[in-house]
Amino acid sequence: MSIEAQIVAKELKSCDSHAQHEHELKQQMLVHEHERSMASEKARLLELELRLEETKLHRLEAQVQAGEAGEK
């Protein structure tokens, strides 16, 4: 194998390795973006659930106060 062929082969190998590494990094970035998106959605759902539970609690408190006011 000539020196030029060896140089070209090494350059191709280097380019292929770089492209593969870049692809892996992009894949990891996509996974992290998806996980972040899912975590944000989970946080939003938990906030809504909390607001619902607070509303239920306020309603029960109002019912108790209305019951106490009716007994007086």
Contact map, one row per residue, 1 for C-alpha under 8 A:
111011000000000000000000000000000000000000000000000000000000000000000000
111111000000000000000000000000000000000000000000000000000000000000000000
111111100000000000000000000000000000000000000000000000000000000000000000
011111110000000000000000000000000000000000000000000000000000000000000000
111111111000000000000000000000000000000000000000000000000000000000000000
111111111100000000000000000000000000000000000000000000000000000000000000
001111111110000000000000000000000000000000000000000000000000000000000000
000111111111000000000000000000000000000000000000000000000000000000000000
000011111111100000000000000000000000000000000000000000000000000000000000
000001111111110000000000000000000000000000000000000000000000000000000000
000000111111111000000000000000000000000000000000000000000000000000000000
000000011111111100000000000000000000000000000000000000000000000000000000
000000001111111110000000000000000000000000000000000000000000000000000000
000000000111111111000000000000000000000000000000000000000000000000000000
000000000011111111100000000000000000000000000000000000000000000000000000
000000000001111111110000000000000000000000000000000000000000000000000000
000000000000111111111000000000000000000000000000000000000000000000000000
000000000000011111111100000000000000000000000000000000000000000000000000
000000000000001111111110000000000000000000000000000000000000000000000000
000000000000000111111111000000000000000000000000000000000000000000000000
000000000000000011111111100000000000000000000000000000000000000000000000
000000000000000001111111110000000000000000000000000000000000000000000000
000000000000000000111111111000000000000000000000000000000000000000000000
000000000000000000011111111100000000000000000000000000000000000000000000
000000000000000000001111111110000000000000000000000000000000000000000000
000000000000000000000111111111000000000000000000000000000000000000000000
000000000000000000000011111111100000000000000000000000000000000000000000
000000000000000000000001111111110000000000000000000000000000000000000000
000000000000000000000000111111111000000000000000000000000000000000000000
000000000000000000000000011111111100000000000000000000000000000000000000
000000000000000000000000001111111110000000000000000000000000000000000000
000000000000000000000000000111111111000000000000000000000000000000000000
000000000000000000000000000011111111100000000000000000000000000000000000
000000000000000000000000000001111111110000000000000000000000000000000000
000000000000000000000000000000111111111000000000000000000000000000000000
000000000000000000000000000000011111111100000000000000000000000000000000
000000000000000000000000000000001111111110000000000000000000000000000000
000000000000000000000000000000000111111111000000000000000000000000000000
000000000000000000000000000000000011111111100000000000000000000000000000
000000000000000000000000000000000001111111110000000000000000000000000000
000000000000000000000000000000000000111111111000000000000000000000000000
000000000000000000000000000000000000011111111100000000000000000000000000
000000000000000000000000000000000000001111111110000000000000000000000000
000000000000000000000000000000000000000111111111000000000000000000000000
000000000000000000000000000000000000000011111111100000000000000000000000
000000000000000000000000000000000000000001111111110000000000000000000000
000000000000000000000000000000000000000000111111111000000000000000000000
000000000000000000000000000000000000000000011111111100000000000000000000
000000000000000000000000000000000000000000001111111110000000000000000000
000000000000000000000000000000000000000000000111111111000000000000000000
000000000000000000000000000000000000000000000011111111100000000000000000
000000000000000000000000000000000000000000000001111111110000000000000000
000000000000000000000000000000000000000000000000111111111000000000000000
000000000000000000000000000000000000000000000000011111111100000000000000
000000000000000000000000000000000000000000000000001111111110000000000000
000000000000000000000000000000000000000000000000000111111111000000000000
000000000000000000000000000000000000000000000000000011111111100000000000
000000000000000000000000000000000000000000000000000001111111110000000000
000000000000000000000000000000000000000000000000000000111111111000000000
000000000000000000000000000000000000000000000000000000011111111100000000
000000000000000000000000000000000000000000000000000000001111111110000000
000000000000000000000000000000000000000000000000000000000111111111000000
000000000000000000000000000000000000000000000000000000000011111111100000
000000000000000000000000000000000000000000000000000000000001111111110000
000000000000000000000000000000000000000000000000000000000000111111111000
000000000000000000000000000000000000000000000000000000000000011111111100
000000000000000000000000000000000000000000000000000000000000001111111110
000000000000000000000000000000000000000000000000000000000000000111111111
000000000000000000000000000000000000000000000000000000000000000011111111
000000000000000000000000000000000000000000000000000000000000000001111111
000000000000000000000000000000000000000000000000000000000000000000111111
000000000000000000000000000000000000000000000000000000000000000000011111
